[in-house]
Amino acid sequence: MESLLLQYPWLDELLMGFIGLTWKHVVMWAISALLIYLAVKRDYEPNLLLPIGFGALLANIPSSSAISQVVGEEGFLWVLYKGGIANELFPILIFIAIGAMCDFTPLIRRPIVMLFAAAAQVGIFGTAILATLMGFSFEHAASIGIIGAADGPTTIYVASRFAQELLGPLSVAAYSYMSLVPIIQPPVIKALTTESERKIKMGYSEEDAVSKTTQFLFPLMIVLIAGIVAPISVALIGSLMFGNILKVSGVVENLSNAAQNELSNLVTLLLGITIGGTMSGENFLTVQVAMIMGLGAVAFVFDTAGGVLFAKLLNLFRTEKINPMIGACGISAFPMSGRVIAKMALKEDPSNFIIQHAIGVNVAGQVASVVAGGLVLALIPALAK
């Protein structure tokens, strides 16, 4: 073959795809197919997993022009990576879109639910400590732990800051486990609660309307408080609340709609295929990545357990008991987690409707996950010194 290539140099150009093919490429094709299958057939986070799966396919074709880093011949996935991931632009734009979709009125009515949301972030820090003990650096451990926020954009933002080389597996782990919330959370909750606890009723209460002024001031106050506590979090929390203030202001409905629809769809599409473009076989098929996938599952379990156990702790001091299952809604997988817990309560007792309380905690979890991401960004550089 070598002599033939020397005799006919143009064959090297024609056959480079075949010559460069390795078993890692074939395995990554299978992983790409799995991600696309889960998105299309199982409806697991299709908006992200489908572009990620296809981007991974493009990245694992030998000598792929899509990921070329040759100066003057840069592939489009590499251009998107440098212009949207390496500089953290895409995650920030996604936060603007998410903020425009959020309704924080349940949180404003019951600020106490932030306690459940805070407790449910324990998995972030617990998993980060575990990852450190397993040999990961502080920066990589923080990026792995943030999977427990159950918030894909926060995971991507932190990873783009601390672990760009692990961006692909971290993103896949975050979105995969988010889609598996209905499978992960119920067994953990049942293991930590009794049947009588799961049947605790939390009555429906008529709720007063939240004034437009309060809704408008809320994102401004959150930015100021979070920014003062952790200035490095301003980009995260600021973009989220900017999107929300577009919505609640009532004077820029066209911008709010654009953020919720066009901006969200376009950036999600580009973000997904760009992340997939980082998943080359050399980077993805490693023991380190296998450990990351396992630690991601641990983070979700810790988060669920933290919220449930905190609710059980509060019940020791309350006469009016809380259904401890709502503590598990403190993760950011909105509204999936709230719905899962509400269905569990109905399964235990068809007359037990806790959806109002579960969704309130779930909304708080969205804010808490971003704040937790900001704290990680602030703490890890200090700890790494």
C-alpha positions in Angstrom: 0.0 0.0 0.0 2.8 2.4 0.9 4.6 1.8 -2.4 1.3 2.4 -4.2 0.8 5.7 -2.4 4.3 6.8 -3.3 3.7 6.0 -6.9 0.3 7.6 -7.0 0.3 10.5 -4.4 -3.2 11.5 -5.3 -4.4 8.2 -3.8 -3.5 9.4 -0.4 -6.0 12.3 -0.7 -8.6 10.0 -2.1 -8.2 7.2 0.5 -7.3 9.2 3.7 -10.7 8.4 5.2 -10.1 4.7 5.0 -6.4 4.9 5.9 -7.1 6.9 9.1 -10.0 4.8 10.2 -9.5 3.2 13.7 -11.7 1.2 16.1 -12.2 4.3 18.2 -14.0 5.9 15.2 -16.3 3.0 14.9 -17.1 2.9 18.6 -17.9 6.6 18.5 -20.2 6.0 15.5 -22.1 3.6 17.7 -22.3 6.1 20.5 -23.5 8.8 18.1 -26.2 6.4 16.9 -27.2 5.7 20.5 -27.6 9.4 21.2 -29.6 10.0 18.1 -31.7 6.9 18.9 -32.4 8.2 22.5 -33.4 11.6 21.1 -35.6 10.3 18.3 -37.1 7.1 19.7 -37.1 7.7 23.4 -37.6 11.5 23.4 -34.6 12.0 25.8 -33.7 15.7 25.6 -34.0 15.6 21.8 -33.2 19.3 21.3 -29.7 18.6 22.6 -29.0 14.9 22.2 -29.9 14.9 18.5 -27.5 17.7 17.5 -24.8 16.3 19.9 -25.1 12.9 18.4 -24.8 14.2 14.8 -21.9 16.5 15.8 -20.1 13.5 17.3 -20.6 11.7 14.0 -19.0 14.5 12.1 -16.1 14.7 14.5 -15.3 11.0 14.2 -14.8 10.8 10.5 -11.0 10.5 9.8 -9.5 13.8 8.6 -13.0 15.4 8.9 -13.0 18.9 7.5 -15.7 19.8 10.0 -13.2 19.9 12.9 -10.1 21.0 11.0 -7.9 23.3 13.0 -5.5 24.1 10.1 -5.1 27.9 9.8 -7.0 29.1 6.9 -8.9 25.8 6.6 -10.7 25.8 9.9 -13.7 23.5 10.0 -17.1 25.0 10.9 -17.4 23.1 14.1 -14.0 24.4 15.2 -15.1 28.0 14.3 -18.3 27.6 16.3 -16.3 26.2 19.3 -13.9 29.1 19.3 -16.7 31.6 18.8 -19.4 30.2 21.1 -17.9 27.8 23.7 -14.4 28.8 24.3 -15.6 32.4 25.1 -18.7 31.2 26.9 -21.1 33.0 24.6 -23.5 30.2 23.8 -24.3 29.3 27.4 -24.9 32.9 28.3 -27.3 33.3 25.4 -29.1 30.1 26.5 -29.5 31.6 30.0 -31.2 34.7 28.5 -33.6 32.4 26.7 -34.3 30.4 29.8 -34.9 33.5 31.9 -37.5 34.7 29.4 -39.3 31.4 29.8 -39.2 31.3 33.6 -42.1 32.2 35.9 -40.7 33.0 39.4 -44.0 33.8 41.0 -44.1 30.5 43.0 -40.7 31.4 44.4 -41.8 35.0 45.2 -44.9 33.7 47.1 -42.9 31.2 49.1 -39.3 32.3 49.5 -38.8 29.5 52.0 -38.7 27.0 49.2 -35.2 28.3 48.5 -34.1 26.2 51.5 -35.1 23.0 49.8 -33.4 24.1 46.6 -30.2 24.9 48.5 -30.3 21.5 50.2 -30.7 19.8 46.9 -27.4 21.3 45.6 -25.5 19.2 48.1 -24.7 16.7 45.4 -22.6 19.3 43.5 -20.2 19.7 46.4 -20.3 16.1 47.6 -19.5 14.8 44.1 -16.8 17.4 43.6 -15.1 16.2 46.9 -15.5 12.6 45.8 -14.0 13.4 42.4 -11.0 15.1 44.0 -10.4 12.0 46.2 -10.5 9.9 43.0 -7.6 11.9 41.6 -9.3 14.7 39.5 -7.9 18.2 39.8 -10.0 20.8 41.7 -11.0 22.4 38.3 -12.1 19.1 36.8 -13.8 17.9 40.0 -15.9 21.1 40.2 -16.9 20.7 36.5 -18.0 17.1 37.3 -19.8 18.1 40.4 -21.9 20.8 38.7 -23.6 18.0 36.7 -25.6 17.6 39.9 -27.2 21.0 39.3 -29.3 19.2 36.7 -28.8 22.3 34.6 -27.1 21.8 31.2 -26.2 25.4 30.5 -24.6 25.8 33.9 -22.6 22.6 33.4 -21.4 23.8 30.0 -20.5 27.3 31.4 -18.4 25.9 34.2 -16.8 23.3 32.0 -15.9 25.9 29.4 -14.1 27.8 32.2 -12.4 24.9 34.0 -12.4 21.8 31.8 -12.8 22.5 28.1 -11.2 19.2 27.1 -14.0 17.4 29.0 -16.8 19.5 27.7 -18.3 16.7 25.5 -18.7 14.0 28.2 -19.7 16.5 30.9 -22.5 17.9 28.6 -23.7 14.4 27.6 -23.7 13.3 31.2 -25.7 16.4 32.3 -28.4 16.2 29.7 -28.6 12.4 29.8 -29.2 12.3 33.5 -31.6 15.2 33.3 -33.7 13.1 30.9 -33.5 10.1 33.3 -34.9 12.0 36.3 -38.1 9.9 36.2 -35.9 6.8 36.5 -33.3 8.1 39.0 -35.4 10.0 41.5 -38.2 7.6 42.5 -36.0 4.7 43.8 -33.9 7.2 45.9 -37.0 8.8 47.3 -38.5 5.5 48.3 -35.4 4.3 49.9 -35.3 7.4 52.2 -39.0 7.8 53.0 -41.7 5.6 54.6 -45.1 5.0 53.0 -46.7 7.2 55.6 -44.3 10.1 54.8 -45.0 9.8 51.1 -48.8 10.1 51.9 -48.4 13.4 53.8 -50.9 15.8 52.4 -50.1 19.4 51.8 -53.3 21.2 51.2 -53.9 23.5 48.2 -54.1 27.2 49.2 -55.6 30.1 47.3 -52.7 32.3 46.2 -52.7 36.0 46.0 -51.6 37.5 42.7 -48.0 38.8 42.7 -47.9 42.4 41.6 -46.2 43.5 38.5 -43.9 45.7 40.5 -42.7 42.7 42.6 -42.2 40.6 39.5 -40.1 43.4 38.0 -38.0 44.1 41.1 -37.3 40.4 41.8 -34.7 39.8 39.0 -33.0 43.1 39.8 -32.7 42.2 43.5 -31.4 38.7 42.7 -28.7 40.1 40.4 -27.6 42.6 43.1 -27.6 40.0 46.0 -26.0 37.2 44.0 -23.5 39.6 42.4 -22.3 41.0 45.7 -22.0 37.5 47.3 -20.2 36.1 44.3 -19.3 38.7 41.6 -18.0 36.0 39.3 -21.6 34.7 39.0 -22.9 37.9 37.5 -22.6 36.6 33.9 -24.7 33.5 34.8 -27.3 35.0 37.1 -27.3 38.3 35.2 -28.1 36.8 31.8 -30.9 34.6 33.4 -32.5 37.6 35.1 -32.1 39.8 32.0 -34.2 37.3 30.1 -36.8 37.3 32.9 -37.0 41.0 33.0 -37.7 41.1 29.3 -40.7 39.0 30.1 -42.1 40.7 33.2 -41.5 44.3 32.0 -44.4 43.9 29.6 -43.0 46.5 27.2 -40.7 44.4 25.0 -42.9 41.5 24.2 -41.3 41.1 20.8 -37.8 40.7 22.5 -39.2 38.3 25.1 -40.8 36.1 22.4 -37.6 36.2 20.3 -35.6 35.1 23.3 -38.0 32.3 24.1 -38.2 31.0 20.6 -35.7 32.1 17.9 -32.8 32.7 20.2 -33.4 29.5 22.2 -33.8 27.3 19.2 -30.9 28.8 17.2 -28.4 28.7 20.1 -29.5 25.2 21.2 -29.0 23.9 17.7 -25.5 25.4 17.4 -24.6 24.5 21.0 -25.5 20.9 20.6 -23.7 20.2 17.3 -20.6 22.1 18.6 -20.5 20.0 21.8 -20.8 16.9 19.7 -17.8 18.2 17.6 -15.6 18.0 20.7 -16.4 14.3 21.2 -13.5 12.7 19.3 -12.7 9.1 20.1 -9.3 10.1 21.5 -11.0 12.4 24.0 -14.1 10.4 24.8 -13.1 6.7 25.0 -11.0 7.0 28.2 -11.3 5.6 31.7 -11.6 9.2 32.9 -14.8 9.7 30.8 -16.2 6.5 32.2 -15.6 7.8 35.7 -17.2 11.1 34.8 -20.4 9.3 33.7 -20.5 7.3 36.9 -19.9 10.4 39.1 -22.7 12.3 37.2 -25.1 9.6 38.4 -23.8 9.9 41.9 -24.4 13.7 41.8 -28.0 13.2 40.9 -28.5 10.7 43.7 -26.8 13.0 46.2 -29.0 16.0 45.2 -32.2 14.0 45.5 -31.2 12.6 48.9 -30.1 16.0 50.1 -33.4 17.6 49.4 -35.4 14.7 50.9 -33.4 14.5 54.0 -33.6 18.2 54.6 -37.4 18.1 54.4 -37.3 15.2 56.9 -35.1 17.2 59.2 -37.6 20.2 59.1 -40.4 17.8 60.0 -38.7 17.1 63.3 -39.5 20.7 64.3 -42.8 21.3 62.6 -46.3 20.5 63.8 -47.6 20.8 60.2 -45.6 18.2 58.4 -44.1 18.6 54.9 -44.2 15.8 52.4 -40.5 15.1 52.2 -40.7 14.1 48.5 -40.9 17.8 47.5 -37.4 18.2 48.7 -36.2 16.2 45.7 -37.7 18.9 43.4 -34.9 21.3 44.4 -32.8 20.3 41.4 -33.1 22.4 38.2 -34.8 19.8 36.0 -37.9 21.9 35.6 -40.7 21.0 35.3 -39.9 17.3 35.0 -38.9 16.8 38.6 -42.0 18.5 40.0 -44.2 16.4 37.8 -42.4 13.2 38.8 -42.9 13.9 42.5 -46.5 14.9 42.1 -47.2 11.6 40.2 -45.5 9.7 43.0 -47.8 11.3 45.6 -50.9 10.5 43.5 -49.7 6.9 43.2 -49.4 6.5 47.0 -52.7 8.3 47.5 -55.0 9.3 44.6 -56.4 12.2 46.7 -52.9 13.7 47.5 -52.3 16.6 45.2 -48.9 18.3 45.9 -48.2 19.6 42.5 -48.4 23.2 43.7 -45.7 22.7 46.3 -43.5 20.5 44.1 -43.4 23.0 41.2 -42.7 25.9 43.7 -39.6 24.1 44.9 -38.6 23.1 41.3 -38.7 26.8 40.3 -36.5 27.7 43.2 -34.1 25.0 42.0 -33.6 26.8 38.8 -32.3 29.9 40.6 -30.3 27.8 43.2 -28.5 25.8 40.5 -27.2 29.0 38.8 -26.2 30.5 42.2 -24.4 27.2 43.0 -22.6 27.4 39.7 -21.5 30.9 40.6 -20.2 29.8 44.0 -18.3 27.0 42.3 -16.7 29.5 39.9 -15.7 31.7 42.9 -14.5 29.0 45.2 -12.5 26.6 43.0 -9.8 29.1 41.8 -9.2 30.1 45.5 -9.0 26.4 46.6 -6.7 25.5 43.7 -4.1 28.1 44.8 
